[in-house]
Amino acid sequence: MTTTNNIGIQVAKQPAKPCTDIHCPYHGHVRLHGRTFVGTVVSAKAAKTATVAWERRHFIRKFERYSRRLTKLHVHNPPCINAVEGEKVKIVETRPLSKTKHFIIIEKVSAPHVRFVEHEHLRKKEKMMADEEASEGKKEGAKKGAAKTTSPQKKPEEQKEEKRKSEQEEDTSLQ
């Protein structure tokens, strides 16, 4: 059995299964330093890579208010940790491992949620679906309301007579 390295950061639980990844902080030769963040795994489709995102507050001076912004990072996902989509993880900065990866997952903070909603594009889809349902409901309501308020159709002869009367009234008002 391989030994686990002391990574210099307190974690609740070190990984139980060993791995042979050289970029693993526990079983490889990577040193950790710098910033530490906690975020949610948005995607874990690539091999040994995960995308972690978290919201932060950004102050806007003009309006004296805070806006919510999203930070997304590509991080190294060691096989001994193997974080999946929806899990909350703790990440720490390290030397550049690739063009876009400068962070490593060191522990899972919580298990994945039952219903994980990815940030932006899924919220937009849900909103669009809700708007479509609401518009369909309005159309159905308008049809039902129109059926109740419509008066019986007049005969063509009666319509012609009303048209003649209105034309005569217009002619007299013009003279």
N, C-alpha and C positions, 0 to 999 in steps of 0.2 A: 504494500500500500504506500502511496506517495504521501509525503508530508505537506501540510498546508503552511504557507508563509504567513507571517504576521504582517498585515497590510498597513498597520499604524493607525487605523481608524476603527473605532468601536462599532461593531455590528451585532445585532441581536442573535444571529445564528449563522455560522459559517456553513458553506455547502457540504452536504454529506457525501455526495459521490465525487470521485476524483475525475480530472480531465487531463488531456495532454496538450491543451492549447497553450502556446507560448505567450499569448497576450492576456492570459488569465491572471488576475492579481494574486490569487491564492495558490495556483499551481504552476505559474509561469515566471517570467522575469521582467515584469512591468512594475514600475514604481508609480505610486499615486501622489499627486500634489495639486494644490490649487483649489478651485471652487467645487462645492458640493451642492447638488440640487435633488429635489424629490419631484417626480413627475409620473405620468401615466403612459404606459406603452401603447402607442397608437397603431403601430405596425411591427410585426416580427416575421415578415415573409422572407427576407434575405438571409443567407447563411451567416450565422454568427453576428448579425447586425439587427438592431431594433431602432425604431424611431420613437423618441420619448418627447412628450409635449406637456406643457403646464401653462396656466394663465398667470399673468402678472398685471399689476396696475400701473398705468402710465399717467402722470399728471399733465393736464393741458392748462397752461398758464392763462390763456385768453378767457376761457370759460370757468376757470377755477374749479375744475371737476377732474375726476379720474376716469380714464377709459380702460376697458379690459383689452389686453393684447395677448397673443399666443406665441410662445417660444417653442420651436421644434428643433430637436437635435438628433443626429444619427450617432448611435452609441454602440460600443462593442458588447455583444451578448454572449458571455462565455457558456460553453456547453454544460458546465457544472451548475450554473444558475438557471439557464434556459427560461427566461421570462417570456410569457405569452401575452397576447393582446388583451388589454384591459387591466393588467396588474399595475399596482403602484410600486415604483422602484426607486432606489437611491442610486444616484450616479456621481462619479468623481472624475475630475479632470486628470489627464495624463499627457504624455508626449503624443504627437500625432501618430496614429496607427495607420491612417490612410489619408486620402485627400480631404475627406469630410468627417472622419471619426477622430475625436479628441477626448472622448469620455468613455468610461467603462461602467457597466452596471455592477455594483458590489453587493446588493442585497435586495430581496423582495420585501417591501414594507407591508403590503396587504394582498390578499387573493383577488382574482378578477371579479368584477361585478357581474351580477346575473344578466343585466341588460346594459351592455356597454355602448355608449353613443359616441362615435368619433366626432370631433369638434365641429368644424365648419360645414362641410358639404352635407352631412347627414341632417344637421339642424335645418338647413335650407330645404332639403327634400321633404322633411316632415312638415315644414311650414307651407310649402307648395301644395302638398296633399291635403292639408287642412283647409287651405283656401279654395281648392277645387271642390271639396265636399260642401263647403259653405255656399259656394256659388250654385252648385247643383240643388241644394236645399232651397235657395231663393227662387230658382227657376220653377221648381215644382210648386212652391207656394204661390208664385205669380199665376201659374196655370190654374190652380185651384181657385184662387181669388177671382180670376177673370171669368171662370165658369159661373161663379155665384152672382157677379154683378152685371153680366151682360143682359141686355134687354132683348125681347123677341124681335126677330128681323121683320122690318116693314115690307109690305108688298111693293113691287117696282112702280106701280101706279101712284101709290102714296108718296114715294120718294121723288117722282117726277113733279108732282104737284108742289111739294115743299121747295123744290129747286126753283120752280117758276115764281113762287111767292117771294123767295129771297132775292131773285133777280129783279123783280118789280120794285121791291122795297129799295134796292140799291139805286135803281134808275130814278126813282122819285127823290131820293135823298141827294142825288147829284144835281137835279134841276132846281 
